[in-house]
Amino acid sequence: MANIPENLHYSKDHEWVKVDGDVATIGITDFAQHSLGDVVFVELPSVGDKFAPHEAFGSVESVKAVSEVFTPIAGEVVEVNEGLNDAPEAVNNDPYGAAWMLRVRMDNPGEADAMLNAAEYEEYLSENE
Amino acid sequence: MAELKKTPLNQAHRDLGGKMVDFGGWDMPVQYSAGVIAEHMATREHSGLFDVSHMGEFWVEGDGAIEFVNRLTTNDVAKLIDGQAHYSALTRGDGTVVDDLLVYRFDADKLLLVVNASTTEKDWDWITSHLKDENVTLTNVSADYCQIAVQGKDALSIVQQLTETNLAEIKYYHFTTGRVDDVEAIISRTGYTGEDGFEVYADAKYAEQLWNKLLETGNYGADGGILPCGLAARNTLRLEAAMSLYGHEISDEITPLEANLGWITKLKKGEFIGREALQSQKEAGLKRKLVGFEVTDKGIARDDFDVYINDEKVGYVTSGSPAPFLKKNIGLAFVPVEFANVGQEIKIDVRGRLLAAEIVPTPFYKREK
């Protein structure tokens, strides 16, 4: 069973968001990393890049395949996790911690509230996967 | 959609946490719970277990067997001795490849052909339709056999515990018949990983018995024990060893000469289907050639990505992947023959970005003997 922490917001594309003031930290869920398999490369945007909601911000590559990752919310990138360059396997080992991908200053801080909560995401997974 | 075909080990794969995918019409594990990197590394450092029962097996029997197979394939069947096998290709009249295969010689009147899973029916049609007046009986026994590969440094000692046949006496690309865990089997010192190892063919009804016994004997679950390996690890292992995969390095649009398979293309052995075309291609000189490359920028080249030299698209990647043992991003690609030199810098179009790569010698990985 996929690990789904209570305090996060979730997208149907399997990203998670943690809100702290007007900054959102974004990563991919335990379910997503499990589906991908061994992650070997993470491509992230640059600080200052701006994204609309549901826009691809980068890609996560496993041995077998490449998957795009999407920002669930609109905003400007204020920080990216450079640590993933050298340790992409963190996406598998610690998807909600060490493998956070980027921090975005949200255009509309209320946007995250429209996302799924943990219970809703769990239900979504059980219905769709 | 037609229902997927299953090997006799389908349930065993599921029980081991196999992530099942459609592979050319077969329901096969792409990886197990350990994951592709762990499976790949286990095979390089200890041992890996592979279900290759989906592959096709045809018996060719009768006093015309050698002559017949020699007429359909590129390698010289007349050179095989009893108990020896070789890698070969079934070619069309234009020199392109119907499939690659192993030819096993049991005796002068009895050969076994082992072909790829997704091409088994096509190969069977091709082979049977090209039988002329040779005294040969063809039998498709693909569904009757299971095939299990044990690969890696520990393969010999694992299989040896289950058989009285002295495995050390079987040379590379030789085989014998014997008993494994008291099951009648063909024991072949072959593989598709770049490691030493064995491929065991037996009656499909013993597949689970052999599979489970090999896992147990290989100490599955213990540190350094055998791991079952899925199709993903099978692909990365063969790519590090620069072995061809049908549909990628060779296909119905590629000749063996272009794919560096001149060593199995015996143009002087006598007539065979495709010989003239291949002879002409050799005399005229190849236009393109398969090369190995290493991506020097950060990024991963994948199958079918375009290759550029001097801002011009000149070729494409046939197989590209991270290489778990080498810890590099590698691949095989077709480039014009004038650029097919070690050290040549190339660019690979990775989703719109041109990443730097360099042509390197193949195989990328070679085991220490």
HADDOCK unambig.tbl for C-alpha pairs under 7 A between the chains (distance, minus, plus):
assign (segid A and resid 37 and name CA) (segid B and resid 35 and name CA) 6.55 0.50 0.50
assign (segid A and resid 38 and name CA) (segid B and resid 35 and name CA) 6.47 0.50 0.50
assign (segid A and resid 38 and name CA) (segid B and resid 36 and name CA) 6.77 0.50 0.50
assign (segid A and resid 38 and name CA) (segid B and resid 37 and name CA) 6.80 0.50 0.50
assign (segid A and resid 63 and name CA) (segid B and resid 321 and name CA) 6.58 0.50 0.50
assign (segid A and resid 63 and name CA) (segid B and resid 322 and name CA) 5.80 0.50 0.50
assign (segid A and resid 64 and name CA) (segid B and resid 232 and name CA) 6.58 0.50 0.50
